[in-house]
Amino acid sequence: MNSRSERRLRRFADSLRGHVIPRVGWPTSVLPPRHVEVSAREGASAVTVQVERRQSWAVARLDLDTRECVVSAEANSEDARSRLRRIALEFIADRNAFDRLRGLPTTPAPPDFDAYDAETWSEMQLLADVTSADWYPPEPEERTAAAWATFYETAHRFNARFTTQGDAATAPRPSPPPTGQSSAGPAMPGPSGSAGE
């Protein structure tokens, strides 16, 4: 190896210092922020991604049949909780992208449900309810701002089911991604790279 190659390799190794390589069951190009550990377990019909940093964590479960996702997190601040959730969802999106490349269906129709009638909920919605987690429908087939707006509205309709009428009018709603980033969203993060440090 020549000295130029050695310098490049050394710079690359230095850039990874403090990063924990994720232990997931598929090839990934997603590198979590420094000092964040990511692992995944795959069962017959679901993948569970766990993200940990110090005493904080996030867990996201992706149903491989319905492509619905449930995510929850525990941290000492809302900012840290949000960051860990984004990282977990970025790995869920990465898994969906991997399966899509393998030719597997990743965009089934979202379930039809009444947010206030548990009899109409899917198994993943029931899991979200029992674990006080958030639920997300399958990512949209079309990567347009309108499709992502529908995605967010569907998720919000379920996740905001316990807010009061007054709260619902003032609750912040996620906005669809800008037109230039129409493939971004919680189930498919955009090309911005890392989910945050």
ZADOLO-268023 format. One line per 2 residues: number of its first residue (from 1); their letters; for each residue x, y, z of C-alpha. Coordinates in steps of 0.05 Angstrom, whole numbers. Layout:
N
NUM> A> X Y Z ~ ...
//
This chain:
197
1> MN> 0 0 0 ~ 27 69 -17
3> SR> 27 127 32 ~ -32 161 -2
5> SE> -75 98 6 ~ -52 92 78
7> RR> -72 164 92 ~ -141 153 62
9> LR> -151 89 102 ~ -128 125 165
11> RF> -177 183 152 ~ -233 133 140
13> AD> -217 96 204 ~ -214 162 243
15> SL> -282 182 216 ~ -311 118 245
17> RG> -281 129 315 ~ -337 131 366
19> HV> -387 99 318 ~ -414 31 334
21> IP> -425 -10 271 ~ -499 -30 269
23> RV> -514 -104 279 ~ -572 -115 231
25> GW> -588 -174 187 ~ -583 -139 120
27> PT> -529 -98 84 ~ -537 -26 105
29> SV> -502 39 88 ~ -534 75 147
31> LP> -484 93 200 ~ -514 116 267
33> PR> -487 177 303 ~ -428 168 350
35> HV> -440 128 413 ~ -508 102 388
37> EV> -516 26 384 ~ -565 -4 334
39> SA> -585 -77 330 ~ -640 -114 295
41> RE> -675 -181 304 ~ -715 -214 250
43> GA> -770 -264 263 ~ -815 -300 213
45> SA> -857 -239 199 ~ -826 -179 233
47> VT> -761 -141 242 ~ -748 -104 308
49> VQ> -696 -49 308 ~ -668 -27 375
51> VE> -629 38 384 ~ -592 54 448
53> RR> -552 112 474 ~ -533 114 547
55> QS> -597 104 587 ~ -642 123 528
57> WA> -672 77 475 ~ -720 70 417
59> VA> -752 8 388 ~ -785 2 320
61> RL> -821 -60 296 ~ -835 -70 222
63> DL> -887 -122 202 ~ -858 -154 140
65> DT> -927 -173 113 ~ -967 -109 123
67> RE> -906 -62 125 ~ -938 -25 183
69> CV> -889 1 235 ~ -895 15 310
71> VS> -843 57 345 ~ -832 78 417
73> AE> -776 112 454 ~ -754 131 524
75> AN> -704 187 537 ~ -691 242 587
77> SE> -712 297 538 ~ -761 304 481
79> DA> -703 322 435 ~ -664 259 451
81> RS> -727 217 445 ~ -742 247 377
83> RL> -671 235 352 ~ -672 162 373
85> RR> -740 151 341 ~ -713 182 276
87> IA> -653 135 277 ~ -698 74 288
89> LE> -744 96 231 ~ -684 108 186
91> FI> -664 35 195 ~ -736 13 182
93> AD> -734 53 117 ~ -667 21 101
95> RN> -697 -48 111 ~ -756 -30 66
97> AF> -707 -5 13 ~ -667 -70 18
99> DR> -730 -112 10 ~ -753 -69 -48
101> LR> -686 -82 -83 ~ -697 -157 -73
103> GL> -764 -150 -108 ~ -808 -159 -46
105> PT> -872 -118 -40 ~ -862 -61 9
107> TP> -921 -15 -6 ~ -986 -53 8
109> AP> -1049 -11 18 ~ -1055 18 88
111> PD> -1109 -13 132 ~ -1178 18 132
113> FD> -1195 36 204 ~ -1236 80 250
115> AY> -1187 113 299 ~ -1239 108 355
117> DA> -1260 35 343 ~ -1210 -17 365
119> ET> -1250 -70 329 ~ -1226 -40 263
121> WS> -1152 -35 281 ~ -1097 -79 252
123> EM> -1053 -122 297 ~ -998 -69 293
125> QL> -1047 -14 313 ~ -1068 -56 373
127> LA> -994 -65 391 ~ -983 10 386
129> DV> -1043 22 431 ~ -1022 -29 484
131> TS> -950 -4 486 ~ -967 70 481
133> AD> -926 74 417 ~ -937 109 351
135> WY> -962 72 290 ~ -943 85 217
137> PP> -977 57 155 ~ -937 25 99
139> EP> -895 76 61 ~ -930 104 0
141> EE> -919 71 -68 ~ -913 139 -102
143> RT> -858 185 -76 ~ -897 249 -84
145> AA> -912 304 -35 ~ -986 287 -39
147> AW> -973 213 -24 ~ -930 231 36
149> AT> -983 280 60 ~ -1034 223 59
151> FY> -984 179 96 ~ -975 231 151
153> ET> -1050 244 155 ~ -1064 169 163
155> AH> -1012 162 218 ~ -1036 225 253
157> RF> -1109 202 250 ~ -1090 140 289
159> NA> -1036 169 335 ~ -1078 229 355
161> RF> -1140 187 373 ~ -1137 205 447
163> TT> -1129 280 441 ~ -1189 322 460
165> QG> -1225 364 408 ~ -1189 427 434
167> DA> -1122 393 432 ~ -1134 365 363
169> AT> -1143 435 335 ~ -1076 458 362
171> AP> -1035 394 358 ~ -974 402 313
173> RP> -980 360 251 ~ -921 337 210
175> SP> -918 372 144 ~ -904 335 79
177> PP> -833 340 53 ~ -815 397 5
179> TG> -825 381 -68 ~ -751 371 -79
181> QS> -750 318 -24 ~ -813 280 -40
183> SA> -784 213 -20 ~ -771 234 52
185> GP> -814 214 111 ~ -811 173 174
187> AM> -814 108 136 ~ -765 132 83
189> PG> -717 185 107 ~ -689 231 54
191> PS> -619 234 27 ~ -595 281 82
193> GS> -552 226 110 ~ -548 214 185
195> AG> -611 218 227 ~ -575 267 274
197> E> -527 265 331
//
